[in-house]
Amino acid sequence: MIPQPLLEMDYGEGDRPEDVTRRLEEYLIAHPDDRDAYLQLVVLYFEATDGGVVSRFRLSQRFVDHAWARRLALLDGVDRRFGASTETAFWRSYMRWVNGGDPIDADCEAMAQRGDSLMPYLYLYTAHRHSSHREKARELFLRSKSGITPLDRYIRSLLWRDFGEGEPPWRQSASGSTAGSRSIDGPR
């Protein structure tokens, strides 16, 4: 189990992507058997290659290049160390789609048919809003709803509009108002 302080990020209240990824890399040196920590780090590096995150934090090209390569190397390492999984296959496909527009519908449908992960529904539902995928996407959202991990936050940011209640967390300040929070949970 990853210690909560390693996962707490309020990008805008002091933490920067470089700092958070470094902390998690250091954690993995001491805990190389924590598969979930590797996957959380993949999500962090994936987010660090997003143009909005790059601009917001004025990330160096060196760090962005590192994040780009490291996210894929981490997935390869997870597969070697723990065995291939639907989740790692999903992230490879999903990153290809987000970053290059590669069609991944057939890949995600096949992954969903395996039935061992809800992650393919993140793409299948958000990309097409097919009613046949709504319940699985809702289940994925509900599992992530109160989580603190980067993956939980990423899932919520994509599925909140369909399954969330009230104002999304990234639009609420600590006082509960909708004044400009600086959370990575989603758009401001």
C-alpha positions as CSV (number, residue, x, y, z in Angstrom):
1,M,0.0,0.0,0.0
2,I,1.4,3.3,-1.1
3,P,1.7,5.8,1.8
4,Q,-0.9,8.5,1.4
5,P,1.6,11.4,1.6
6,L,3.2,10.1,-1.6
7,L,-0.1,10.3,-3.4
8,E,-1.3,13.6,-2.1
9,M,-1.0,16.2,-4.8
10,D,-2.4,19.7,-4.9
11,Y,-0.7,20.9,-8.0
12,G,-0.7,24.5,-7.3
13,E,-0.1,24.4,-3.6
14,G,3.6,23.6,-3.8
15,D,3.8,20.2,-5.4
16,R,5.1,20.0,-8.9
17,P,4.9,17.0,-11.2
18,E,8.7,16.6,-11.0
19,D,8.5,16.4,-7.2
20,V,5.7,14.0,-7.0
21,T,7.2,11.6,-9.6
22,R,10.5,11.7,-7.9
23,R,8.9,10.8,-4.5
24,L,7.2,7.9,-6.1
25,E,10.3,6.8,-7.9
26,E,12.2,6.8,-4.6
27,Y,9.4,4.8,-3.0
28,L,9.6,2.2,-5.7
29,I,13.4,1.7,-5.1
30,A,12.5,0.7,-1.5
31,H,9.3,-1.2,-2.5
32,P,9.9,-2.8,-5.9
33,D,7.0,-5.3,-5.5
34,D,4.3,-2.6,-5.2
35,R,2.6,-3.1,-8.6
36,D,0.0,-0.4,-7.9
37,A,2.7,2.2,-7.3
38,Y,4.2,1.5,-10.7
39,L,0.8,2.0,-12.4
40,Q,0.2,5.2,-10.4
41,L,3.5,6.5,-11.6
42,V,2.6,5.7,-15.2
43,V,-0.5,7.9,-14.8
44,L,1.6,10.7,-13.3
45,Y,4.0,10.6,-16.2
46,F,1.2,10.4,-18.7
47,E,-0.4,13.5,-17.2
48,A,3.0,15.2,-17.3
49,T,3.0,14.9,-21.1
50,D,-0.4,16.7,-21.4
51,G,0.0,20.1,-23.0
52,G,-2.1,21.8,-20.3
53,V,0.0,20.3,-17.5
54,V,3.2,21.2,-19.4
55,S,2.0,24.8,-19.8
56,R,0.6,25.2,-16.3
57,F,3.8,24.1,-14.6
58,R,6.2,25.3,-17.3
59,L,7.7,21.9,-17.4
60,S,11.1,21.6,-19.0
61,Q,11.4,19.8,-22.3
62,R,13.9,17.5,-20.6
63,F,11.3,16.4,-18.0
64,V,8.5,16.0,-20.6
65,D,10.8,13.8,-22.7
66,H,11.7,11.8,-19.6
67,A,8.0,11.4,-18.7
68,W,7.2,10.4,-22.3
69,A,9.8,7.6,-22.3
70,R,9.5,6.6,-18.7
71,R,5.7,5.9,-18.8
72,L,6.3,3.2,-21.5
73,A,9.4,1.8,-19.8
74,L,7.4,1.5,-16.6
75,L,4.6,-0.5,-18.4
76,D,7.2,-2.8,-19.9
77,G,8.8,-3.3,-16.5
78,V,5.4,-4.0,-14.8
79,D,4.7,-6.7,-17.5
80,R,8.2,-8.3,-17.0
81,R,8.0,-8.2,-13.2
82,F,4.4,-9.1,-12.6
83,G,3.1,-10.5,-15.9
84,A,1.1,-8.9,-18.7
85,S,-2.3,-7.6,-17.8
86,T,-5.4,-6.0,-19.3
87,E,-4.5,-2.8,-17.3
88,T,-1.1,-2.4,-18.8
89,A,-2.4,-3.3,-22.3
90,F,-5.1,-0.7,-21.8
91,W,-2.7,2.1,-20.8
92,R,-0.5,1.4,-23.9
93,S,-3.5,1.5,-26.2
94,Y,-5.0,4.5,-24.5
95,M,-1.8,6.6,-24.6
96,R,-1.5,5.8,-28.3
97,W,-5.0,7.1,-28.8
98,V,-4.6,10.2,-26.7
99,N,-1.2,11.1,-28.1
100,G,-1.6,10.0,-31.7
101,G,-5.3,9.4,-32.4
102,D,-4.7,5.7,-33.2
103,P,-7.9,3.7,-33.3
104,I,-8.2,1.5,-30.3
105,D,-11.9,0.5,-30.3
106,A,-11.3,-3.1,-31.2
107,D,-8.4,-3.4,-28.7
108,C,-10.6,-2.0,-25.9
109,E,-13.6,-4.1,-26.8
110,A,-11.4,-7.3,-26.7
111,M,-9.9,-6.2,-23.3
112,A,-13.4,-5.5,-21.9
113,Q,-14.5,-9.0,-23.1
114,R,-11.8,-10.6,-20.9
115,G,-13.7,-9.2,-17.9
116,D,-10.7,-8.8,-15.6
117,S,-10.5,-5.0,-15.6
118,L,-12.9,-2.1,-15.8
119,M,-10.2,0.2,-17.3
120,P,-11.2,-0.4,-21.0
121,Y,-14.6,1.1,-20.2
122,L,-12.9,4.4,-19.4
123,Y,-12.2,4.7,-23.1
124,L,-15.2,2.8,-24.5
125,Y,-17.6,5.0,-22.6
126,T,-15.9,8.4,-22.7
127,A,-15.0,8.1,-26.4
128,H,-18.5,7.1,-27.7
129,R,-21.0,7.3,-24.8
130,H,-22.4,3.9,-25.8
131,S,-25.2,3.0,-23.5
132,S,-24.0,-0.6,-23.6
133,H,-20.9,0.5,-21.6
134,R,-22.6,2.9,-19.2
135,E,-23.0,0.5,-16.2
136,K,-19.3,-0.7,-16.3
137,A,-18.1,2.9,-16.7
138,R,-20.3,3.9,-13.7
139,E,-18.9,1.0,-11.7
140,L,-15.4,2.3,-12.5
141,F,-16.3,5.8,-11.5
142,L,-17.8,4.6,-8.2
143,R,-14.7,2.6,-7.3
144,S,-12.6,5.8,-7.9
145,K,-15.0,8.3,-6.4
146,S,-13.4,8.5,-3.0
147,G,-9.9,7.4,-3.9
148,I,-6.8,9.6,-3.6
149,T,-4.6,8.1,-6.2
150,P,-3.6,9.7,-9.5
151,L,-5.5,7.0,-11.3
152,D,-8.7,7.7,-9.2
153,R,-8.4,11.4,-9.9
154,Y,-7.9,10.8,-13.6
155,I,-10.9,8.5,-13.8
156,R,-13.1,11.0,-11.9
157,S,-12.0,13.8,-14.2
158,L,-13.3,12.0,-17.3
159,L,-16.5,10.4,-15.8
160,W,-17.7,13.1,-13.4
161,R,-20.1,14.8,-15.9
162,D,-22.0,11.5,-16.3
163,F,-21.9,10.0,-12.8
164,G,-20.8,12.7,-10.3
165,E,-23.2,14.6,-8.1
166,G,-23.1,18.4,-7.6
167,E,-20.0,20.4,-8.4
168,P,-16.9,18.4,-9.3
169,P,-14.2,18.5,-6.6
170,W,-11.8,20.4,-8.8
171,R,-14.3,23.3,-8.9
172,Q,-14.6,23.5,-5.1
173,S,-12.2,25.2,-2.7
174,A,-11.5,24.0,0.8
175,S,-14.5,26.0,2.0
176,G,-16.8,24.2,-0.5
177,S,-17.3,27.2,-2.8
178,T,-16.6,26.9,-6.5
179,A,-13.8,29.4,-6.6
180,G,-10.8,28.4,-8.6
181,S,-9.3,25.3,-6.9
182,R,-6.0,24.2,-8.3
183,S,-6.5,20.4,-8.1
184,I,-5.2,18.1,-10.8
185,D,-8.7,16.4,-10.7
186,G,-9.8,18.1,-13.9
187,P,-10.5,21.4,-15.7
188,R,-10.9,24.6,-13.9
